[in-house]
Amino acid sequence: MIRILLIYIVSAVIILLLDRKVIQSLPKINRWFTYIILIVGMFIFAYSLQVKHIVYGSVWISRWLGPFVPF
């Protein structure tokens, strides 16, 4: 699991290095969203590797919104 997670981290760093000029030219809020999306993706990837019973986000949302659907 550590090896696969390390591959993800290295690929994220490579993406940041290759797009460094583009990311620096973005407004500050867009830079933060870029970093947040990469970090959240890493946590989701690590969760899917670590847990045997994965709860998908769409299933969780459907259970949460289920009482509000009329059919």
C-alpha positions in Angstrom: 0.0 0.0 0.0 2.8 2.4 0.8 4.4 1.8 -2.6 1.2 2.6 -4.5 0.6 5.7 -2.3 4.2 6.8 -2.9 3.6 6.5 -6.7 0.6 8.7 -6.3 2.6 11.3 -4.3 5.4 11.3 -6.8 3.0 11.7 -9.7 1.3 14.6 -7.9 4.7 16.3 -7.4 5.6 15.8 -11.1 2.3 17.4 -12.1 3.0 20.3 -9.8 6.5 20.7 -11.2 5.5 20.5 -14.8 2.6 23.0 -14.4 4.5 25.3 -12.0 4.3 28.3 -14.3 0.6 27.8 -15.0 -0.3 27.3 -11.4 1.7 30.4 -10.3 -0.1 32.6 -12.8 -3.5 31.5 -11.5 -5.4 33.6 -8.9 -4.7 32.6 -5.3 -8.1 30.8 -4.8 -7.5 28.7 -7.9 -4.1 27.7 -6.6 -5.6 26.6 -3.3 -8.3 24.6 -5.1 -5.6 22.9 -7.1 -3.7 21.9 -4.0 -6.9 20.8 -2.1 -8.0 18.7 -5.1 -4.7 16.9 -5.2 -4.7 16.3 -1.4 -8.3 15.1 -1.3 -7.6 12.8 -4.2 -4.7 11.3 -2.3 -6.8 10.7 0.8 -9.6 9.1 -1.3 -7.0 6.9 -3.0 -5.4 5.9 0.3 -8.8 5.1 1.8 -9.8 2.9 -1.2 -6.5 1.0 -0.8 -6.7 0.5 3.0 -10.3 -0.3 3.8 -11.8 -3.7 2.8 -15.4 -2.5 2.7 -15.4 0.8 0.6 -18.3 3.1 1.0 -18.6 5.0 -2.3 -19.6 8.7 -2.1 -22.6 8.3 -4.4 -24.0 5.5 -2.2 -23.5 7.7 0.9 -25.3 10.6 -0.7 -28.1 8.5 -2.0 -28.7 7.1 1.5 -28.6 10.6 2.9 -31.0 12.1 0.3 -33.2 9.0 0.1 -35.9 10.3 2.5 -36.3 13.4 0.4 -37.0 11.5 -2.9 -40.7 11.0 -3.4 -40.5 7.7 -5.2 
